[in-house]
């Protein structure tokens, strides 16, 4: 089971929050936080406000380049 990345959450993850911090990562690097239904909006907003969000997708659509 994939677990949500939110602090102290142990729920099963349904979404992947794909992001990249261009000051730290190369453009092709895709970092991933996992999110349950309850934390999807919070986690995606957190990276989006910083300009890091690439996309939000279901966890079953993650590929080998994500990680």
C-alpha positions as CSV (number, residue, x, y, z in Angstrom):
1,X,0.0,0.0,0.0
2,X,1.2,3.5,-0.8
3,X,0.8,5.9,2.1
4,X,-0.1,9.6,2.0
5,X,2.8,11.9,2.5
6,X,1.0,14.3,4.8
7,X,2.4,14.4,8.3
8,X,0.9,11.7,10.6
9,X,-1.5,10.5,7.9
10,X,-1.5,6.7,7.4
11,X,-4.3,6.7,4.7
12,X,-3.8,5.0,1.4
13,X,-2.6,7.4,-1.3
14,X,-4.8,7.9,-4.3
15,X,-3.0,10.8,-6.0
16,X,0.6,11.7,-6.9
17,X,1.6,15.4,-6.5
18,X,4.4,15.7,-9.0
19,X,6.7,18.7,-8.5
20,X,10.2,20.2,-9.1
21,X,12.1,22.9,-7.4
22,X,14.2,24.5,-10.2
23,X,16.7,25.9,-7.7
24,X,17.6,22.4,-6.5
25,X,16.6,20.0,-9.3
26,X,17.4,19.6,-13.0
27,X,14.4,20.3,-15.2
28,X,13.7,16.7,-16.0
29,X,13.6,15.7,-12.3
30,X,10.1,14.8,-11.1
31,X,9.7,14.7,-7.3
32,X,6.5,13.0,-6.0
33,X,4.4,13.4,-2.9
34,X,1.6,10.9,-2.4
35,X,-1.8,12.1,-1.2
36,X,-5.0,10.6,0.1
37,X,-8.4,12.2,-0.8
38,X,-8.3,14.3,2.3
39,X,-4.8,15.8,1.7
40,X,-4.8,16.2,-2.1
41,X,-5.8,19.8,-2.1
42,X,-3.5,20.8,0.8
43,X,-0.3,19.2,-0.6
44,X,-0.9,20.3,-4.2
45,X,-1.6,23.9,-3.0
46,X,1.6,23.9,-0.9
47,X,3.8,23.2,-4.0
48,X,1.7,25.2,-6.4
49,X,2.0,28.4,-4.3
50,X,5.8,28.1,-4.6
51,X,5.6,27.5,-8.4
52,X,6.8,23.9,-8.1
53,X,3.7,22.0,-9.2
54,X,4.0,20.0,-12.4
55,X,0.8,17.9,-12.2
56,X,-1.5,15.9,-10.0
57,X,-2.4,12.4,-11.2
58,X,-3.8,9.1,-9.9
59,X,-1.1,7.0,-8.4
60,X,-1.7,4.2,-10.9
61,X,-0.5,6.6,-13.6
62,X,3.0,7.1,-12.1
63,X,5.8,6.1,-14.4
64,X,9.4,5.1,-14.1
65,X,10.5,8.7,-14.5
66,X,8.6,9.8,-11.4
67,X,10.3,9.5,-8.0
